[in-house]
Amino acid sequence: MLFLPVILLLQVAFTLGLAWIVAAINVFLRDVGQLLGMILTLWLFLTPFFYPPSVIPQSLKWILLINPMGWVVEAYRSVILRGAFPAAWVYDSPGDLLSRCLQRGLQAVPEDAGRLCRRDLTNAVEAPRTVEDVLR
């Protein structure tokens, strides 16, 4: 249970990064809100929330390996349901170490990209400060 705040912190950082990216894109493309509902529904069913990863056929395990939330869900399962430290090997193959490293890197990308998008688009969308700025 001591590892639970670490998992929660990783999930919050990942979610915050994705939210910043979507918010920045939504400034320019208003239909992102409607598209986001469909994408999140699809992502819900591709993430093993309601089923264990062991029931997925070997030919489709690559979907779980590229899903950044797969590791988070499995870590929550390990800590809350099993009372164990989150396992590094979830998919029973030594080749998964590379995919785990890639997945953790993918979790960092949205946070960094979201921070950059937010900073750049905040400067681009700033309201004019004076009447002269409006007339330019």
KOLKOL-60298 format. One record per residue (C-alpha): x, y, z; residue in one letter. Coordinates in pm, whole numbers, padded with zeros to 5 digits, always signed. Layout:
<zavos>
XYZA;...
</zavos>
This chain:
<zavos>
+00000+00000+00000M;+00297+00232+00037L;+00348+00230-00338F;-00007+00354-00405L;+00081+00729-00390P;+00360+00674-00644V;+00122+00508-00890I;-00133+00782-00833L;+00132+01050-00895L;+00233+00886-01224L;-00130+00864-01332Q;-00198+01228-01242V;+00110+01346-01435A;+00008+01142-01740F;-00354+01262-01726T;-00252+01623-01676L;-00022+01607-01978G;-00295+01460-02198L;-00542+01721-02073A;-00302+02003-02162W;-00252+01863-02513I;-00625+01822-02573V;-00701+02168-02431A;-00438+02327-02655A;-00573+02150-02964I;-00931+02237-02866N;-00850+02608-02892V;-00806+02571-03268F;-01028+02269-03345L;-01362+02289-03165R;-01470+01935-03263D;-01208+01778-03040V;-01463+01754-02757G;-01695+01534-02962Q;-01410+01319-03090L;-01264+01281-02742L;-01572+01094-02615G;-01534+00828-02883M;-01158+00798-02831I;-01195+00760-02454L;-01462+00491-02497T;-01237+00297-02731L;-00943+00342-02492W;-01156+00214-02202L;-01219-00115-02380F;-00856-00150-02494L;-00728-00106-02137T;-00765-00413-01914P;-00993-00263-01648F;-01265-00527-01651F;-01060-00825-01761Y;-00714-00962-01674P;-00443-00933-01943P;-00410-01312-01941S;-00739-01358-02133V;-00610-01168-02437I;-00475-01383-02721P;-00102-01368-02779Q;-00155-01214-03124S;-00327-00909-02967L;-00095-00851-02670K;+00082-00577-02864W;-00222-00355-02800I;-00162-00382-02427L;+00207-00318-02469L;+00155+00018-02640I;-00124+00125-02404N;+00025+00359-02139P;-00263+00297-01897M;-00210-00080-01903G;+00085-00053-01668W;-00102+00180-01434V;-00404-00053-01411V;-00183-00355-01349E;+00012-00166-01082A;-00313-00074-00905Y;-00420-00440-00921R;-00092-00555-00772S;-00100-00308-00485V;-00471-00305-00397I;-00593-00656-00481L;-00280-00866-00424R;-00108-00648-00164G;+00220-00687-00353A;+00476-00458-00507F;+00389-00381-00873P;+00553-00639-01093A;+00782-00533-01376A;+00690-00844-01576W;+00323-00838-01657V;+00309-01027-01985Y;+00535-01327-01909D;+00799-01257-02171S;+01156-01129-02125P;+01112-00915-02436G;+00859-00708-02245D;+01136-00519-02064L;+01192-00312-02377L;+00820-00249-02414S;+00794-00148-02047R;+01072+00107-02091C;+00903+00236-02406L;+00571+00253-02227Q;+00710+00451-01935R;+00869+00684-02188G;+00531+00720-02359L;+00382+00820-02026Q;+00631+01105-01995A;+00574+01235-02348V;+00218+01368-02294P;+00318+01557-01983E;+00612+01729-02152D;+00426+01791-02477A;+00125+01922-02289G;+00340+02164-02093R;+00500+02291-02415L;+00166+02323-02597C;+00014+02507-02306R;+00303+02752-02284R;+00320+02819-02659D;-00054+02849-02710L;-00098+03067-02404T;+00137+03317-02568N;-00040+03284-02905A;-00390+03336-02768V;-00312+03620-02528E;-00560+03907-02539A;-00434+04245-02658P;-00334+04475-02373R;-00391+04819-02525T;-00599+04981-02796V;-00287+05020-03010E;-00235+04642-03000D;-00590+04591-03128V;-00542+04840-03413L;-00219+04680-03534R;
</zavos>
